[in-house]
Amino acid sequence: LVICATIGMGITLALIPFLRRLRTHETGWEFHHTHRAEISRFGGVALAAAFFALSVAVFVALPTTEERTRVRWVIFLSALAMFGLGLWDDIRRLGARRKLLGQVLIALAVCAAGVRIEEFQNPFTGEVYPLGFWGCALTVVWLVALTNLINLIDGVDGLAAGIGLMLMGLIAYVGLNGGLVYPILISAGMLGALAGFLFFNFPPAKIYLGDGGAYLVGYLIGILALVNSQKGTVLAALIAPTFALALPIVDVSLAIARRGLRGLPIFRPDRKHLHHRLLEAGLTRRRAVLV
């Protein structure tokens, strides 16, 4: 765990100084952030590089059964696909509908590959209910929702990366009981990578996650929690991240309702999120993100 976290941190710390020199095709369109200075949105590339290196290292150093190897490949390829979709949008605008369609297609491919929520276990009685077709639908909703949630709350420097760091730590801890090596080590490695990223992203930010980085972090939280959930049963592996993300979920839900009632696109940024209210109340950006 320590070695993976160190590798992740080392890669991000080494790459970000070079990525900071890159700029998007537009300037000044970051209205959901708390300042409009032209800052590179390619921080996610460093996280993707760390994820790639960590995955290859685990594949080579820790071979496993054919079934678990298949799950590793599903996580690896789908996470890179989700990152690629976000990076594409960072470089050339895709539009909300195309991005959502791409996310759903990736999630459906994951279901088709056999990684899905298959059962629901009543936490009070222990009774297990097979979900059938609804398991695939629930898997798609879970993965797409987590992918977008991290992106939607990325409204103040360090917020999305900080929440991602805490969730990666939580997933690694919960996964220790399941004994699945790959999800635990990747979670630990990404925790280190996000810690290194926060060195440059904590207010005042010198680089942003971008859609690519936010999609990668959100999707990994979703897929790793799902794989940790004991053969597809919805247990603490899914419930714990949901509770940990309760406040951002409520914040984003209110934002969607607010924009819907006003007839605005639900993905259009505004300055009514909780962190914006804290800034308006007089808190500095650092204090707001820590709160």
N, C-alpha and C positions, 0 to 999 in steps of 0.2 A: 504493500500500500504506500509506504513512504517513498520507495523507488519510483513508482508510477507518478505520484504527486510531484516529485522532484523533476522528473522528465517533462511532465506537462508544463510546469512553471518555467523550466529552462528554455523550452522551445518558444513560448510566448515572449519571454523577456528578450530572447535573441532576435525574433522576427519583427516585433512591433516597431522598433526604431526605423526599420526600412519601410514598413507599411505606412507609417505616418507621413511619408512623402507623397503617397498616392492621393489623388483627389477624384471625386466623382465628376460626372459630366455637367453637373449643375452646382451652383453655389447659393447659399442662403435659403435653402428650402427646408431646413430643419426646424420648422415652427413648433414641433412637439417637444423639442428640447428647450432648455432654459437660456440658451444663447444662440446666436446665428453665425458665429465665426465659421469660416471655412475649415472644417476639420475632417480628416480622412474617416470614411465609413468602412474601412476594410480591416478592422480589428478581428472580425470573424475568420479571416483567412488564417491568422495565427492559431486560433482555436481549432480550426479544421485541420491544420498541419499537425497540431498536438494530438488530436483524435486519431488521425491517420497513422502517425508514428506509434502511438500506444497500441492501437489495434494490431498492427503488423508485429510488434514486439510480443504481444500476448499470443498471437497466432503461432509464431515461430517457437517461442520459449515454452509455451504451455499447451501442447496438443491435447485433444480430448476426444470424446465419443463422436460418432458421425452425426447423431442428432443435435448435440450441442454445437458442433462445428457449423451445421446448417443455420442454427439460430444466430451464431456469431456473424455469419455472412449476411443474413437478413438485416441485422442491426447496422452493420458496417456500410453496406451499399445504400440502404434507405436513408441513413443519416447523411451520407455524402450527397445523395440526391436532393434531400430537403435543403441542405446548405447551398447546393448549386442553384436551386430555384431562387433562394433569397439573394444570392450573389448576383444572379442575372438581373434581378430587380434593382439592386444597388447600381448596376452599370447602365441598364436601360430599362425604363419603367415598363412593367408588364400590366399593371392595372389589378384591382382587387379581385375581380372575377377570375382572371386567368391564374392568379396566384392560388386562390381557393381551389380551383379545379385541379391544379397541379398537386396541391397538398392532399386532396381527396384521392387522387389516382395513386400517389405514393402509399398512402395508408391502405388502400384496397389491395395493392400489390403485397404489402406486408401480411394482410389477412390471407391472401391466396397462397402465400408461402408457409402458412400454418402458425404464424405468431399472432395470437388473438386472445381475447377474453372469452373463455369457454363456459365458465360456470360462475354462479354467484353463491357465496356462502353467507347465510344469516349469521352475523356476529354474536347474536344472543342465544340462538338455539343450536348453531353448528350445522343446520340442515343445508344441503347443497342443492341448487337448482340449475340444471343445464339450460343454457341460453339459446343454443341452436343458431339460427340466422341472426337473431338479435345480438349475439356475441360479436359478430363481424361489424354490425352497425355501431355498437357501443365502442368497439375498438377504433373505428374511423373517427367517431366523435371525440373520443379521448385524445387521440394523437393530434388531430387537427386543432382541437381546443388548446392543448398545452403548447403547441407550436406557436399559435397566434397570441396566447396570453403573455408570454415573455416579451414578444415584440410590442404589444399594445401598452405594456407598463413601462417601456423603455423611454420614459419622458423626462428623466432628470439624471445627470451624470452618476454612474455607479449603481443605479437602482436595479436594472435587469441583471447585470453581472453579479451584484451582491446577493440577490435572491437566488440566482442560479447556483452560486457557490454554496449557499446554505442547503439547497435542495440536493445537490450532488453529495454533500456530506451525509444528509439524511438517508438517501438511497443506498449509499455504501454501508451505512450502519444497519439499516433494515435488511439489506441483502446478506449480511454475515450469517444470519440464521438459515438462509436457503442454500448456502454453499456453492452458488454459481460464481465461478471465478471471474469470467469475462466482465459481467456487469459491475461487479464490485471494483475490479481494478480500473475499468474505464471511468467509473464514477470518481474514484480517488484521483486518477490522472487529470480528469477535467476539473476537479476541485483545485488542483495545483495550477492548471492552466488559467482558470478564472482568477485565482489569487494574483498571478503574474499580470493578467490583463488589468485587474483593478488598480495596479500600481500606476497605470497610465490613464485609467478611465475614471478614477475617483475625482470628485470636483477639485479644481477645474479640469475637465477631460481634455486629454491630448489626442484621443482617438475614440471612435465609436464602434459598437458592435456591428452596426449595419443590419439590414434584414437577414443577410447570410448568417451572421453570428447569432442573432436572436433566434432565428429558425433552428439552427443547429442545437443551441442550448435547450430551447423549449422542447424540441422533438426528442432529444436524448433523455430529458427528464421523463417524458411520457413513455418512451419505449423501454428504458431501463427499469422503470417502476413496474411496467407491465410484465416484463420477463421475470422480474423478481417475485411476481405474484403466484408462486407455487403452482406451476402447471396450468396457468391461466385462470385460477380462481381469484376473485376480487377479495383480497385480504388487506392486511395493514400496508402492503407495498403500494397499493393504490390509494388507500384511505389516508395514509400519513401525508403524502404530498398534497392531497386535496385540502386537508386541514391547514397545512403549512402555508398554502397559497390562498387561504380563505379571504384575507383582506384584499389582495389584488383582484381576486375573482369578483368580489362585491364591487370594487371600484370600477372594473371594466364593464361589468353588467350594468351598472348605473350609467356609465358613459354611453353604452349602446342604446339603452332605453332613452336617455336624454336626446341623443341624436335622432333616434327614430321618431320620437314625438315631435321634433322640430322639422322633420322631413329632410334631414341631412344624411349623407352617406355615413354608415356606421363606422367606417374605417378612417373618416376624416379626423385629423388631430384637432384637439381643442385644449384650452387651458383651464379645465374644470376638474381635473383629477385631484386626488387627495394631496399629492405632492405639490401641486400648484397652489392649493389652499394653504398649505403649510408655509410656502414661500410668501404668499400674500399676507400671512399672519406675522411676518417679520423674521422667520427663521432663515439662516444662511443655507446655501445649497448643501453644504456638508452636513449640517444638522438635520435638514429635511430628509436626506437620503438615509441617514442613520436611524431616524425615527421610523 
